[in-house]
Structure formats: structure tokens, C-alpha cells
Amino acid sequence: MNLMIKPVSGHCNLDCRYCFYKAGHTQGRAMTAQDARTLLGKVLPYIAAGYPLVFQGGEPLLAGHDYFEAVFSLLDAHGLQVPVFIQTNGTLLDARFTRLFAEHHALVGVSLDGTRKTHGAYRPDFDRVMDGIRCLREAGCEFNVLTVVTDALAARVDDVWAFYREQDFGYQQYIPCMAPPGAAPDRHLSSECYGTFLCRLFDLWKADYDRGRYVYVRFFENILLLLSGYPAEDCGAGGICSPQFLIESDGSVYPCDFYVAPEYRLGNLHTDTPEALERRLLRTDFISSSVALPESCAACRYVHLCRGGCKRYRDSGGRFIHCEAYRRFFDHALKPMLALLDARFGEKP
């Protein structure tokens, strides 16, 4: 189980044009340092068992330095060394934050949408993000780059890859832009453009790999895991929702940050025990419903790799909205991926 915490709910210091989360996902006040001690104290058995702590938003750094110092002080006081992941837009990173994160070996994910031009198509904060990355590097803090794929970015994938190579970004994650609820699913990214993007990104990645420059691209690595007979580490790639507590700023708990709505609310950590919340989660069909796929998927030769995608990216009939993009990608990349595995391990999986 993951423990995902939204210390400021959906509040953010930016207003990105493609954001699906900010509107309608803002609870009341932000968590305080005392809230952190109280709420995390209630889930200490889960933390002690090694469940990762993930901080997201909105923009989680709006919670402030004192909040995160309280989080790490609590972990230190109990002698807990667990994976901590912080996803940020990067604009609020400073020396105080990055020293704290580096000292506690937190992994920071920074949202950056490619070059100044592709980033600026939806966000006007490129220089501030790059300043935040500089602070991370100066502090020696481990970080990766998360890039939202839009039609604008997909058209310039070569420029983005070259820029990331220039910046020596060795850990990259690309996520297809998600439309707000009720909007057309291809509002910012068509499946055609996404398919073209994935194929070209793979060619660029593979060419660098063949030259001896390895870059971790999360999507490709998850496909390689599946081809090797291992489960995907990303629930979206696995096609099955994983058990998770999404803890909002008011203590409310939901099964996923894509499903913060009254009908999915499990309870509140201020008034309910974690055990009771977990029982409620397991009694729902939230996880099991992600397994069901349309009948048409059964005949697809790539269903074992696609898995129907993340449930949030499926249409009203349960079909993955980027089905054709994936089909095109696997037609293009499956044989080279199998050859890569053959070269790595001496035999095909």
C-alpha cells in the first residue's frame, strides 16, 4: 500500500492550462506541522512496514518548510527510514527544502515539460523550475523529471530529448495529458499524436542506449518488466489499481488521487482508524473493477502488455482511450525490446 498525502489538497501557486486537478479538488486549510505529527502518527505501523510516503498536490511545498521538517523529525524519532517521494512543480524549491530532502534521501519528482518552448505552451514558469533543479543539484538531492505529454510537446519530441540529454536528466517519466472530467478525452493530446510520440521517443531512447548512454524512462522500463515476467511497478502500466490511502489536507481518505469525490470517500484519519479505512477499501469494488476489460481486449495480441491502461484513462465503455497509440507503439517497438532483453540476459524471456 502507498500512503499518498496531499498537504495542501489541490491548492497550487500555478494555473497550468492543462491542469485537471486544481478545480474542484481543494479542501479547506493546509495541513500544519501538528497535523503531520497527528496523521502520520496514526499510520506509523504502515510506515514501519516499509510502505512508501508520497507527497503530492496541488503543490505540496506550499505546506512550508516547518511542515516537512516535522514529517522528517517524526520519522527520525521513530528510527524509520522509508522511501519518501515528493512531486513538485519545482518553483518553490530552495536551499532549505533541498538540503532537508537530500539529508533524508527523499526522491523529488520535478514537473518539467521539455524545452522553454514546449514548457511555455501551457506553463509560464520555465526559469523558476530550472532554478529549482539547480538547487537540487547543489544539495546533492536525487530527482527525476516528470513530463506531461501534450500535442504541442509530442510534435517536438526530438527537441525535448536533446534538451534532456544536454541537462543530463537520467530519470524521466512521461505521462499523457489527462483531460478534466467532462471534457473531451483528447482535449490536449490526441491518440494519434501520442502514438507518434511514443514511437519516436523509443527510437531516440534506443539509439542512446545502443551508444552506451542509459536513460531510465519509466514507461519503457515497465514494459520491459512485463516482458521479463515481472509485475509492473506502476499501477497504470499494470492495469490494476493498487491499494492506496490518498490523504487529503483535512484528513479525508480516498483510494486514489484520480478519484477524490464524495462517492469514493472512505472516511477521515482524524476520526477513523487506518484498519477501519482499509477494511472499507477492501469491501468496495474499486480495485476489482479495474480488472474488468471490454470483450474486444481479449482478441488483442498486446493485452498482456497494455492491461487496459490506467482506469482513469478509460472511456465510459471501459476502453483505454489511447488503445490505438499503444497498438502502434507495440507494433513498432516490441521486437527491438525483446532483442534488448535477449542481449541483456542472454536468452529471451
MARPA-98754 format. One line per field, with one value per residue (C-alpha): x, y, z; chain; residue in one letter. Coordinates in steps of 0.5 Angstrom, whole numbers, plus 500, padded with zeros to 3 digits. Layout:
// MARPA-98754
east c(X,...)
north c(Y,...)
up c(Z,...)
mol c(A,...)
type c(A,...)
// end
This chain:
// MARPA-98754
east c(500,502,501,500,499,496,498,495,490,489,492,497,502,501,495,497,493,492,491,485,486,486,479,474,480,481,479,480,486,493,496,500,506,502,497,503,505,498,496,503,503,496,499,506,505,504,510,514,512,516,510,513,511,509,507,503,499,497,503,506,511,506,505,512,519,516,511,516,521,516,515,522,523,518,521,528,525,522,528,524,528,523,522,520,517,516,512,513,512,519,518,519,525,530,537,533,528,533,538,533,531,538,539,533,535,528,527,524,520,520,515,518,515,521,525,523,518,515,514,512,506,502,506,510,515,521,526,524,523,531,533,529,533,540,538,537,544,547,545,546,539,536,531,527,524,516,514,506,505,501,500,505,510,509,511,518,520,527,528,526,530,536,535,534,541,544,542,544,537,538,531,525,517,512,505,500,496,489,483,479,472,467,472,474,479,483,483,490,493,490,492,495,500,501,503,508,511,512,515,520,521,523,528,531,532,534,539,543,542,546,551,552,548,543,537,531,525,519,514,519,522,515,514,521,519,512,516,521,515,515,510,510,512,507,500,498,502,500,493,490,489,494,492,493,491,490,490,487,489,483,485,480,482,480,483,487,488,484,478,477,470,465,462,470,471,473,473,478,484,482,476,477,483,487,485,478,479,483,477,472,477,477,470,469,470,475,481,477,473,480,481,475,476,472,471,475,481,481,483,488,495,498,493,498,503,497,493,488,492,490,483,482,484,479,472,465,465,472,476,483,483,490,489,491,497,499,498,502,508,508,508,514,518,516,521,527,525,525,532,535,532,536,542,542,540,543,536,529,524)
north c(500,507,513,519,526,532,537,543,539,542,549,551,557,556,556,551,551,543,542,537,537,544,546,542,539,544,542,548,550,546,541,544,541,539,536,532,529,527,524,521,518,514,511,509,502,502,507,502,496,500,503,509,516,520,528,531,537,541,544,540,545,551,547,550,548,547,542,538,539,536,530,528,529,524,519,520,520,513,511,510,510,509,511,519,521,529,531,539,544,546,553,553,549,553,551,550,545,541,540,537,533,531,529,524,521,523,523,529,529,536,537,540,540,540,546,553,553,547,548,555,553,551,554,560,558,555,559,558,551,551,555,549,544,548,548,540,539,544,540,533,531,526,528,526,529,528,531,532,530,534,535,541,537,531,535,537,530,531,538,535,529,533,538,533,530,537,537,530,528,521,519,521,520,522,522,523,529,528,532,535,531,532,535,531,526,528,536,537,530,526,519,519,524,520,514,518,521,514,511,517,517,510,511,516,512,506,510,513,506,503,508,507,512,509,513,511,512,509,507,503,500,498,495,491,489,486,482,479,476,481,485,493,498,503,501,505,500,494,496,494,499,498,499,506,511,518,523,530,536,535,528,525,519,516,510,515,522,521,519,525,525,524,517,515,518,512,516,521,519,524,520,513,508,506,499,501,505,499,495,500,500,492,492,496,494,500,495,489,494,496,489,488,490,490,484,487,487,479,479,484,481,486,486,483,489,494,491,496,502,506,506,514,514,509,511,510,503,501,502,505,512,511,504,506,509,503,499,503,503,496,494,499,497,490,487,491,491,483,484,488,483,478,482,484,477,472,469,471,471)
up c(500,498,503,499,502,500,505,501,498,490,492,488,486,479,474,468,463,462,470,471,479,482,480,485,489,494,501,507,510,509,514,519,523,528,523,520,527,529,522,521,528,526,520,524,523,516,515,520,515,509,506,502,503,497,498,492,491,488,490,497,498,500,506,508,511,518,516,512,518,522,518,518,525,526,522,525,532,531,527,521,514,509,501,501,495,493,487,486,480,482,483,491,491,495,499,506,502,498,504,508,502,501,508,509,502,499,492,489,482,478,473,467,460,456,453,454,448,450,457,456,451,458,464,464,470,466,469,476,475,472,479,483,479,480,488,488,484,489,495,492,492,488,483,477,471,470,463,461,454,450,443,443,446,442,436,439,442,439,442,448,448,446,452,457,454,455,462,464,466,467,470,466,467,461,463,458,459,462,461,466,468,463,458,451,453,447,449,450,447,441,441,434,437,443,439,434,441,444,437,436,444,444,438,441,448,444,440,446,450,444,444,452,455,459,461,466,462,467,461,458,464,466,459,460,467,464,458,463,467,473,475,473,479,476,477,471,467,471,469,476,482,488,495,497,502,499,505,504,508,512,514,509,506,498,494,489,488,481,485,490,490,495,493,494,501,506,512,516,519,525,527,524,525,519,520,519,513,510,511,508,502,501,502,496,488,487,486,483,478,475,473,468,461,455,451,445,449,449,442,442,442,446,452,457,456,455,461,459,462,468,470,470,462,460,457,459,456,459,453,454,451,448,445,438,441,445,439,434,439,441,433,433,439,441,437,439,446,446,443,448,453,450,450,457,460,454,453,451,457)
mol c(A,A,A,A,A,A,A,A,A,A,A,A,A,A,A,A,A,A,A,A,A,A,A,A,A,A,A,A,A,A,A,A,A,A,A,A,A,A,A,A,A,A,A,A,A,A,A,A,A,A,A,A,A,A,A,A,A,A,A,A,A,A,A,A,A,A,A,A,A,A,A,A,A,A,A,A,A,A,A,A,A,A,A,A,A,A,A,A,A,A,A,A,A,A,A,A,A,A,A,A,A,A,A,A,A,A,A,A,A,A,A,A,A,A,A,A,A,A,A,A,A,A,A,A,A,A,A,A,A,A,A,A,A,A,A,A,A,A,A,A,A,A,A,A,A,A,A,A,A,A,A,A,A,A,A,A,A,A,A,A,A,A,A,A,A,A,A,A,A,A,A,A,A,A,A,A,A,A,A,A,A,A,A,A,A,A,A,A,A,A,A,A,A,A,A,A,A,A,A,A,A,A,A,A,A,A,A,A,A,A,A,A,A,A,A,A,A,A,A,A,A,A,A,A,A,A,A,A,A,A,A,A,A,A,A,A,A,A,A,A,A,A,A,A,A,A,A,A,A,A,A,A,A,A,A,A,A,A,A,A,A,A,A,A,A,A,A,A,A,A,A,A,A,A,A,A,A,A,A,A,A,A,A,A,A,A,A,A,A,A,A,A,A,A,A,A,A,A,A,A,A,A,A,A,A,A,A,A,A,A,A,A,A,A,A,A,A,A,A,A,A,A,A,A,A,A,A,A,A,A,A,A,A,A,A,A,A,A,A,A,A,A,A,A,A,A,A,A,A)
type c(M,N,L,M,I,K,P,V,S,G,H,C,N,L,D,C,R,Y,C,F,Y,K,A,G,H,T,Q,G,R,A,M,T,A,Q,D,A,R,T,L,L,G,K,V,L,P,Y,I,A,A,G,Y,P,L,V,F,Q,G,G,E,P,L,L,A,G,H,D,Y,F,E,A,V,F,S,L,L,D,A,H,G,L,Q,V,P,V,F,I,Q,T,N,G,T,L,L,D,A,R,F,T,R,L,F,A,E,H,H,A,L,V,G,V,S,L,D,G,T,R,K,T,H,G,A,Y,R,P,D,F,D,R,V,M,D,G,I,R,C,L,R,E,A,G,C,E,F,N,V,L,T,V,V,T,D,A,L,A,A,R,V,D,D,V,W,A,F,Y,R,E,Q,D,F,G,Y,Q,Q,Y,I,P,C,M,A,P,P,G,A,A,P,D,R,H,L,S,S,E,C,Y,G,T,F,L,C,R,L,F,D,L,W,K,A,D,Y,D,R,G,R,Y,V,Y,V,R,F,F,E,N,I,L,L,L,L,S,G,Y,P,A,E,D,C,G,A,G,G,I,C,S,P,Q,F,L,I,E,S,D,G,S,V,Y,P,C,D,F,Y,V,A,P,E,Y,R,L,G,N,L,H,T,D,T,P,E,A,L,E,R,R,L,L,R,T,D,F,I,S,S,S,V,A,L,P,E,S,C,A,A,C,R,Y,V,H,L,C,R,G,G,C,K,R,Y,R,D,S,G,G,R,F,I,H,C,E,A,Y,R,R,F,F,D,H,A,L,K,P,M,L,A,L,L,D,A,R,F,G,E,K,P)
// end
